[in-house]
Amino acid sequence: MTTQSIDPAARKLWLAAIKPPMYSVAIMPMVVGSAIAYAETGQFNSGIFALFMLAAVLILAWENLSNDVFDSDTGIDVNKAHSVVNLTRNRRLVFTLANLCLGLGIAGILAIALIQQDPTVLVLILLCCGLGYLYQGPPFRLGYQGLGEVLCFFSFGPLAMGAAYYSQTQGWSWASQLAGIIVGLTTTLVLFCSHFHQVEDDLAAGKRSPIVRLGTKRGAALIPWTCGVVFAIAMLALITGVFPLWTALVFASLSSAWRLSRHVTRFHDQPARVFNAKFFAIGFHFWSGVLLSLGFWLSTWVGV
């Protein structure tokens, strides 16, 4: 009997196409928002949390898959070996799977709305999905006009955080919105850093990404300032008492911010070296979000 092993090169391409680390941007608003809800109200519904997490992952899968489909239409992904459309050579199948993920994700959010007899979370997530379509979908393609980062900030930041917090409390909170700004900025950095290595392809397809508009050097110079804004907001929230003292743990993610800034500053104009900048950004996004959440959880146990 013989067995067939998967080609390591093909496995690597599929992992790059699926982008497992990227799904932290889907789950982090739920993790942070639910931690704040528990710290402020003592409420945590694990069933709602799990359903929301699954729905968020499915919706992000829709966004990633449909982005590959729409980018294949413009030709911008012609040199992108790990595009799902290029790997499968079946645009229709990928588009069908994308819409299936969207339908299942929205069904999960609808279930939450029906359980709670409150449409607010559904409305917020539909708004996030609308912004996601404006980013990538025809005829809008606002990402091609350099507006993707703005749309990303709102959909993965204040809106998603507000929805996560509301799903647990049916209420609002200043802490959740300040945390939403933090998570929105770190998520936006992930998208921003994904442009450095593909300037030539973006220019050829007429995509005016922020890096195309600014140039790689000026774009790289913005990253440490953006990281600084994240920590300045956290410090302001601590000083004013909006965040509990334990959330100072977020400053332990300074090392991730430094590694990201150093990497992009050094290699901003070297596509072969800077292509993985988005993974440095994901590291900063992940650790800042986890540490912020841990700070809120610890505040409920220690009372500070």
NORUR-V248125 format. One record per residue. N is the residue number from 0. PHI is phi as a letter, one per 40 degrees, with the letter a starting at -180 (999 if undefined). OMEGA is omega in degrees with one decimal (* if undefined). Layout:
n=N phi=PHI omega=OMEGA
n=N phi=PHI omega=OMEGA
This chain:
n=0 phi=999 omega=179.7
n=1 phi=b omega=176.7
n=2 phi=b omega=178.9
n=3 phi=b omega=177.6
n=4 phi=c omega=179.0
n=5 phi=c omega=178.7
n=6 phi=d omega=-179.0
n=7 phi=d omega=179.0
n=8 phi=c omega=179.1
n=9 phi=c omega=178.5
n=10 phi=c omega=179.3
n=11 phi=c omega=178.7
n=12 phi=c omega=179.8
n=13 phi=c omega=175.6
n=14 phi=c omega=177.3
n=15 phi=c omega=180.0
n=16 phi=c omega=-178.4
n=17 phi=c omega=175.9
n=18 phi=f omega=-178.7
n=19 phi=d omega=-178.9
n=20 phi=c omega=-177.0
n=21 phi=c omega=-175.2
n=22 phi=c omega=172.1
n=23 phi=c omega=179.8
n=24 phi=c omega=177.4
n=25 phi=c omega=-172.8
n=26 phi=c omega=-173.0
n=27 phi=c omega=176.6
n=28 phi=d omega=178.5
n=29 phi=c omega=-178.7
n=30 phi=c omega=-177.8
n=31 phi=c omega=-178.9
n=32 phi=c omega=179.8
n=33 phi=c omega=176.8
n=34 phi=c omega=178.5
n=35 phi=c omega=178.9
n=36 phi=d omega=-179.8
n=37 phi=c omega=-179.4
n=38 phi=c omega=-175.6
n=39 phi=c omega=-173.2
n=40 phi=b omega=-175.9
n=41 phi=g omega=-178.3
n=42 phi=b omega=172.7
n=43 phi=a omega=178.6
n=44 phi=b omega=-175.1
n=45 phi=c omega=178.8
n=46 phi=c omega=177.4
n=47 phi=c omega=-179.9
n=48 phi=c omega=-178.7
n=49 phi=c omega=179.7
n=50 phi=c omega=179.2
n=51 phi=c omega=179.2
n=52 phi=c omega=-179.8
n=53 phi=c omega=179.5
n=54 phi=c omega=-179.2
n=55 phi=c omega=178.9
n=56 phi=c omega=179.4
n=57 phi=c omega=179.8
n=58 phi=c omega=176.5
n=59 phi=c omega=175.5
n=60 phi=c omega=174.7
n=61 phi=d omega=-177.3
n=62 phi=c omega=-179.8
n=63 phi=c omega=-178.4
n=64 phi=c omega=-179.6
n=65 phi=c omega=175.3
n=66 phi=c omega=176.2
n=67 phi=c omega=179.3
n=68 phi=c omega=-177.4
n=69 phi=c omega=177.2
n=70 phi=c omega=177.0
n=71 phi=c omega=179.4
n=72 phi=c omega=-178.4
n=73 phi=c omega=-179.3
n=74 phi=g omega=-177.1
n=75 phi=c omega=-178.1
n=76 phi=c omega=-175.9
n=77 phi=c omega=179.6
n=78 phi=b omega=-177.0
n=79 phi=c omega=-175.6
n=80 phi=c omega=-176.5
n=81 phi=c omega=169.2
n=82 phi=c omega=-179.7
n=83 phi=c omega=178.1
n=84 phi=c omega=178.7
n=85 phi=c omega=-179.7
n=86 phi=c omega=-177.4
n=87 phi=c omega=-174.2
n=88 phi=f omega=-178.4
n=89 phi=a omega=-177.7
n=90 phi=d omega=-176.8
n=91 phi=c omega=179.6
n=92 phi=c omega=-178.5
n=93 phi=c omega=-179.9
n=94 phi=c omega=177.3
n=95 phi=c omega=178.2
n=96 phi=c omega=178.6
n=97 phi=c omega=-178.5
n=98 phi=c omega=175.2
n=99 phi=c omega=177.6
n=100 phi=c omega=179.0
n=101 phi=c omega=-179.1
n=102 phi=c omega=179.4
n=103 phi=c omega=178.6
n=104 phi=c omega=178.7
n=105 phi=c omega=177.2
n=106 phi=c omega=177.5
n=107 phi=c omega=178.4
n=108 phi=c omega=176.5
n=109 phi=c omega=178.0
n=110 phi=c omega=177.2
n=111 phi=c omega=179.7
n=112 phi=c omega=-179.7
n=113 phi=c omega=178.3
n=114 phi=c omega=-176.0
n=115 phi=c omega=-177.5
n=116 phi=f omega=-176.2
n=117 phi=a omega=-175.8
n=118 phi=c omega=-170.6
n=119 phi=d omega=-178.7
n=120 phi=c omega=179.1
n=121 phi=c omega=179.6
n=122 phi=c omega=-179.7
n=123 phi=c omega=-179.0
n=124 phi=c omega=174.6
n=125 phi=c omega=176.1
n=126 phi=c omega=175.9
n=127 phi=d omega=179.4
n=128 phi=c omega=177.6
n=129 phi=c omega=177.0
n=130 phi=c omega=177.4
n=131 phi=c omega=178.3
n=132 phi=c omega=177.4
n=133 phi=d omega=-179.5
n=134 phi=c omega=-168.6
n=135 phi=b omega=-167.9
n=136 phi=c omega=175.0
n=137 phi=c omega=0.9
n=138 phi=c omega=-171.1
n=139 phi=c omega=179.5
n=140 phi=f omega=-176.8
n=141 phi=c omega=174.6
n=142 phi=c omega=178.6
n=143 phi=c omega=176.7
n=144 phi=c omega=178.9
n=145 phi=g omega=-177.0
n=146 phi=b omega=-177.1
n=147 phi=c omega=-178.5
n=148 phi=c omega=178.0
n=149 phi=c omega=179.5
n=150 phi=c omega=179.3
n=151 phi=c omega=-178.2
n=152 phi=d omega=-176.2
n=153 phi=c omega=-174.4
n=154 phi=c omega=179.9
n=155 phi=c omega=-178.5
n=156 phi=b omega=-174.7
n=157 phi=d omega=-178.1
n=158 phi=c omega=-179.6
n=159 phi=c omega=179.1
n=160 phi=c omega=177.2
n=161 phi=c omega=179.0
n=162 phi=c omega=179.8
n=163 phi=c omega=-179.7
n=164 phi=c omega=-177.7
n=165 phi=c omega=-178.9
n=166 phi=c omega=179.5
n=167 phi=c omega=-170.0
n=168 phi=b omega=-170.1
n=169 phi=f omega=179.6
n=170 phi=a omega=-176.9
n=171 phi=b omega=-175.4
n=172 phi=a omega=175.2
n=173 phi=c omega=-179.6
n=174 phi=c omega=-179.1
n=175 phi=c omega=179.6
n=176 phi=c omega=174.4
n=177 phi=c omega=175.7
n=178 phi=c omega=176.8
n=179 phi=c omega=176.6
n=180 phi=c omega=178.8
n=181 phi=c omega=-178.9
n=182 phi=c omega=177.1
n=183 phi=c omega=179.4
n=184 phi=c omega=-179.0
n=185 phi=c omega=175.5
n=186 phi=c omega=179.2
n=187 phi=c omega=176.1
n=188 phi=c omega=178.7
n=189 phi=c omega=178.7
n=190 phi=c omega=-179.4
n=191 phi=d omega=-177.0
n=192 phi=c omega=179.8
n=193 phi=c omega=-175.9
n=194 phi=c omega=-170.1
n=195 phi=d omega=-173.2
n=196 phi=c omega=-173.9
n=197 phi=b omega=-178.0
n=198 phi=d omega=-177.7
n=199 phi=c omega=178.6
n=200 phi=c omega=178.2
n=201 phi=c omega=179.5
n=202 phi=c omega=-178.5
n=203 phi=c omega=-179.1
n=204 phi=c omega=179.9
n=205 phi=g omega=179.8
n=206 phi=c omega=-178.0
n=207 phi=c omega=178.9
n=208 phi=c omega=178.5
n=209 phi=d omega=-179.6
n=210 phi=c omega=174.6
n=211 phi=c omega=-178.0
n=212 phi=c omega=-174.9
n=213 phi=c omega=-167.3
n=214 phi=g omega=-174.7
n=215 phi=c omega=-177.4
n=216 phi=c omega=179.6
n=217 phi=c omega=176.3
n=218 phi=c omega=178.9
n=219 phi=c omega=-178.9
n=220 phi=c omega=179.9
n=221 phi=c omega=-171.8
n=222 phi=c omega=178.7
n=223 phi=c omega=177.1
n=224 phi=c omega=178.1
n=225 phi=c omega=175.9
n=226 phi=c omega=178.4
n=227 phi=c omega=177.8
n=228 phi=c omega=177.9
n=229 phi=d omega=-177.8
n=230 phi=c omega=176.7
n=231 phi=c omega=177.7
n=232 phi=c omega=178.3
n=233 phi=c omega=179.3
n=234 phi=c omega=178.0
n=235 phi=c omega=179.9
n=236 phi=c omega=177.1
n=237 phi=c omega=-178.0
n=238 phi=c omega=-177.6
n=239 phi=c omega=178.6
n=240 phi=g omega=177.7
n=241 phi=c omega=173.5
n=242 phi=b omega=175.0
n=243 phi=c omega=-173.8
n=244 phi=d omega=-176.6
n=245 phi=c omega=-179.4
n=246 phi=c omega=172.4
n=247 phi=c omega=174.8
n=248 phi=d omega=-178.5
n=249 phi=d omega=-178.6
n=250 phi=c omega=174.0
n=251 phi=c omega=177.5
n=252 phi=c omega=175.6
n=253 phi=d omega=-179.4
n=254 phi=c omega=176.9
n=255 phi=c omega=178.1
n=256 phi=c omega=-179.8
n=257 phi=c omega=179.6
n=258 phi=c omega=177.5
n=259 phi=c omega=-177.6
n=260 phi=c omega=-179.2
n=261 phi=c omega=-177.0
n=262 phi=c omega=-176.7
n=263 phi=c omega=178.2
n=264 phi=c omega=-179.3
n=265 phi=c omega=-167.3
n=266 phi=b omega=-173.2
n=267 phi=d omega=-176.2
n=268 phi=b omega=178.8
n=269 phi=b omega=-174.7
n=270 phi=d omega=-177.7
n=271 phi=c omega=-179.1
n=272 phi=b omega=-173.4
n=273 phi=c omega=-175.7
n=274 phi=d omega=-177.8
n=275 phi=c omega=-179.4
n=276 phi=d omega=-178.3
n=277 phi=c omega=179.1
n=278 phi=c omega=170.6
n=279 phi=c omega=178.9
n=280 phi=c omega=177.0
n=281 phi=c omega=177.3
n=282 phi=c omega=178.1
n=283 phi=c omega=178.3
n=284 phi=d omega=-176.8
n=285 phi=c omega=-174.5
n=286 phi=c omega=177.7
n=287 phi=c omega=178.8
n=288 phi=c omega=-179.9
n=289 phi=c omega=-178.4
n=290 phi=c omega=176.3
n=291 phi=c omega=177.9
n=292 phi=c omega=179.7
n=293 phi=c omega=178.1
n=294 phi=c omega=178.5
n=295 phi=c omega=178.3
n=296 phi=c omega=-179.5
n=297 phi=c omega=-179.3
n=298 phi=c omega=179.4
n=299 phi=c omega=-178.2
n=300 phi=c omega=-174.7
n=301 phi=c omega=175.3
n=302 phi=g omega=178.6
n=303 phi=b omega=*
